[in-house]
Amino acid sequence: MTKNNTEKKVIKREVTGEVVKISSTNTVKIRVEIKFAHPLYEKILKKHKNFLVHASDKQIENIKVGDTVIAESCKPISKNKTFILKD
């Protein structure tokens, strides 16, 4: 019997958001906003979601509240952090 070696392709999700808070030494909170049209009334609506993002010490020094950053998914770093800051 032969084993079927199947490799899973990891799809990295990228989100672009605005820095809301610099929480601790390596954590940044970003807000990702989505705009979409209502299916019936066609009014433009906005939704948002906050993500905790892991950042290195060098990246934290260059970030301020209000900056736009790109975060990339990764394996879970802690209970709520599943994104890392992309350079």
Backbone as CSV, one residue per row, in Angstrom:
resi,resn,N_x,N_y,N_z,CA_x,CA_y,CA_z,C_x,C_y,C_z
1,MET,0.832,-1.181,0.000,0.000,0.000,0.000,0.880,1.249,0.000
2,THR,0.599,2.158,-0.855,1.374,3.384,-0.904,0.597,4.523,-0.261
3,LYS,1.350,5.379,0.350,0.728,6.546,0.979,0.612,7.660,-0.041
4,ASN,-0.501,8.302,-0.018,-0.718,9.429,-0.921,-0.242,10.695,-0.228
5,ASN,0.870,11.207,-0.670,1.424,12.428,-0.072,0.765,13.637,-0.720
6,THR,-0.164,14.195,-0.020,-0.829,15.390,-0.525,-0.345,16.582,0.269
7,GLU,0.114,17.568,-0.448,0.563,18.790,0.201,-0.560,19.815,0.150
8,LYS,-0.819,20.395,1.286,-1.851,21.422,1.355,-1.228,22.771,1.018
9,LYS,-1.886,23.486,0.135,-1.429,24.834,-0.176,-2.037,25.792,0.832
10,VAL,-1.190,26.562,1.452,-1.639,27.532,2.431,-1.938,28.836,1.714
11,ILE,-3.169,29.275,1.832,-3.567,30.536,1.223,-3.440,31.626,2.284
12,LYS,-2.568,32.573,2.024,-2.361,33.671,2.967,-3.363,34.774,2.673
13,ARG,-4.094,35.158,3.689,-5.079,36.224,3.556,-4.417,37.542,3.927
14,GLU,-4.609,38.538,3.102,-4.066,39.868,3.392,-5.214,40.837,3.624
15,VAL,-5.082,41.634,4.673,-6.074,42.661,4.959,-5.354,43.997,5.097
16,THR,-6.005,45.041,4.636,-5.470,46.398,4.747,-6.354,47.177,5.695
17,GLY,-5.748,47.770,6.707,-6.538,48.485,7.692,-5.787,49.645,8.307
18,GLU,-6.507,50.384,9.120,-5.965,51.562,9.794,-5.616,51.203,11.229
19,VAL,-4.471,51.663,11.696,-4.034,51.398,13.070,-4.922,52.178,14.029
20,VAL,-5.551,51.449,14.954,-6.437,52.060,15.934,-5.720,52.245,17.263
21,LYS,-4.905,51.242,17.641,-4.266,51.273,18.950,-2.982,50.460,18.905
22,ILE,-1.974,50.930,19.603,-0.760,50.153,19.798,-0.853,49.616,21.215
23,SER,-1.227,48.339,21.335,-1.618,47.761,22.616,-0.437,47.506,23.536
24,SER,0.447,46.622,23.131,1.577,46.271,23.986,2.849,46.327,23.160
25,THR,3.894,45.666,23.617,5.181,45.785,22.942,5.154,45.256,21.519
26,ASN,4.424,44.182,21.246,4.429,43.605,19.902,3.038,43.474,19.300
27,THR,2.066,44.179,19.803,0.695,44.038,19.316,0.141,45.366,18.836
28,VAL,-0.512,45.316,17.673,-1.162,46.479,17.095,-2.585,46.083,16.765
29,LYS,-3.535,46.970,17.051,-4.933,46.716,16.703,-5.252,47.514,15.450
30,ILE,-5.759,46.802,14.408,-6.119,47.490,13.181,-7.612,47.315,12.909
31,ARG,-8.171,48.286,12.195,-9.592,48.270,11.840,-9.697,48.138,10.322
32,VAL,-10.370,47.073,9.892,-10.559,46.815,8.472,-12.001,47.150,8.141
33,GLU,-12.188,48.028,7.152,-13.522,48.488,6.777,-13.897,47.921,5.406
34,ILE,-15.123,47.413,5.302,-15.630,46.847,4.063,-16.842,47.661,3.623
35,LYS,-16.857,48.084,2.364,-18.006,48.801,1.811,-18.700,47.879,0.819
36,PHE,-20.021,47.830,0.872,-20.781,47.001,-0.045,-22.148,47.624,-0.271
37,ALA,-22.773,47.246,-1.367,-24.092,47.766,-1.709,-25.160,46.836,-1.136
38,HIS,-26.214,47.421,-0.602,-27.340,46.639,-0.106,-27.982,45.916,-1.294
39,PRO,-28.324,44.633,-1.140,-28.825,43.889,-2.289,-30.124,44.427,-2.880
40,LEU,-30.997,44.957,-2.055,-32.285,45.435,-2.553,-32.283,46.939,-2.811
41,TYR,-31.815,47.701,-1.833,-31.913,49.157,-1.918,-30.699,49.823,-2.564
42,GLU,-29.627,49.092,-2.761,-28.404,49.557,-3.410,-27.741,50.738,-2.717
43,LYS,-28.013,50.903,-1.448,-27.321,51.927,-0.667,-25.958,51.363,-0.249
44,ILE,-24.951,52.199,-0.260,-23.617,51.772,0.142,-23.567,51.706,1.662
45,LEU,-23.208,50.539,2.188,-23.098,50.320,3.625,-21.648,50.038,3.984
46,LYS,-21.300,50.303,5.241,-19.950,50.044,5.729,-20.009,49.079,6.904
47,LYS,-19.102,48.107,6.895,-18.906,47.205,8.024,-17.438,47.296,8.416
48,HIS,-17.146,47.017,9.657,-15.747,46.991,10.054,-15.500,45.825,10.999
49,LYS,-14.233,45.448,11.075,-13.805,44.400,11.993,-12.410,44.754,12.471
50,ASN,-12.143,44.499,13.744,-10.838,44.779,14.319,-10.026,43.494,14.401
51,PHE,-8.748,43.594,14.112,-7.833,42.464,14.196,-6.644,42.857,15.058
52,LEU,-6.124,41.889,15.823,-4.873,42.088,16.534,-3.757,41.553,15.656
53,VAL,-2.718,42.348,15.492,-1.638,42.029,14.565,-0.321,42.022,15.324
54,HIS,0.503,41.019,15.056,1.821,40.926,15.672,2.814,41.735,14.847
55,ALA,3.653,42.509,15.511,4.658,43.324,14.828,5.969,43.224,15.587
56,SER,7.070,43.321,14.852,8.381,43.282,15.494,8.681,44.640,16.131
57,ASP,9.757,44.673,16.913,10.139,45.918,17.591,10.488,47.026,16.592
58,LYS,11.139,46.673,15.494,11.516,47.674,14.488,10.282,48.246,13.802
59,GLN,9.293,47.396,13.551,8.071,47.858,12.891,7.239,48.745,13.809
60,ILE,7.201,48.411,15.104,6.416,49.181,16.075,6.924,50.620,16.158
61,GLU,8.233,50.810,16.057,8.806,52.154,16.168,8.332,53.081,15.053
62,ASN,8.052,52.509,13.880,7.688,53.323,12.716,6.187,53.523,12.565
63,ILE,5.382,52.890,13.409,3.923,52.950,13.262,3.337,53.958,14.237
64,LYS,2.347,54.720,13.740,1.586,55.634,14.583,0.108,55.336,14.399
65,VAL,-0.702,55.789,15.320,-2.148,55.624,15.205,-2.630,56.416,13.999
66,GLY,-3.426,55.783,13.138,-3.931,56.424,11.941,-3.235,55.977,10.674
67,ASP,-2.102,55.279,10.789,-1.398,54.784,9.618,-2.167,53.630,8.978
68,THR,-2.010,53.470,7.675,-2.598,52.343,6.959,-1.529,51.273,6.790
69,VAL,-1.855,50.038,7.208,-0.891,48.943,7.163,-1.512,47.723,6.492
70,ILE,-0.661,46.789,6.078,-1.097,45.528,5.493,-0.707,44.412,6.445
71,ALA,-1.667,43.536,6.750,-1.426,42.401,7.630,-1.654,41.114,6.860
72,GLU,-0.861,40.097,7.187,-0.926,38.824,6.497,-1.228,37.726,7.509
73,SER,-2.086,36.776,7.129,-2.453,35.707,8.057,-1.270,34.779,8.289
74,CYS,-1.258,34.156,9.449,-0.209,33.217,9.818,-0.797,32.228,10.817
75,LYS,0.016,31.320,11.295,-0.492,30.415,12.314,-0.719,31.209,13.602
76,PRO,-1.615,30.762,14.469,-1.946,31.553,15.663,-0.734,31.810,16.559
77,ILE,-0.548,33.072,16.900,0.541,33.465,17.795,0.054,33.432,19.237
78,SER,-1.188,33.833,19.439,-1.822,33.762,20.752,-3.302,33.494,20.516
79,LYS,-4.106,33.652,21.546,-5.533,33.352,21.425,-6.208,34.195,20.356
80,ASN,-5.864,35.463,20.274,-6.544,36.376,19.357,-5.678,36.868,18.202
81,LYS,-4.370,36.643,18.251,-3.479,37.146,17.204,-3.213,36.067,16.175
82,THR,-3.728,36.283,14.945,-3.478,35.345,13.851,-2.967,36.075,12.604
83,PHE,-2.533,37.298,12.760,-1.986,38.082,11.662,-0.642,38.651,12.070
84,ILE,0.241,38.814,11.075,1.510,39.490,11.310,1.579,40.689,10.370
85,LEU,2.314,41.687,10.789,2.466,42.909,9.993,3.411,42.635,8.846
86,LYS,2.978,43.026,7.647,3.789,42.815,6.458,4.651,44.038,6.225
87,ASP,5.892,43.817,5.778,6.800,44.941,5.526,6.394,45.766,4.346
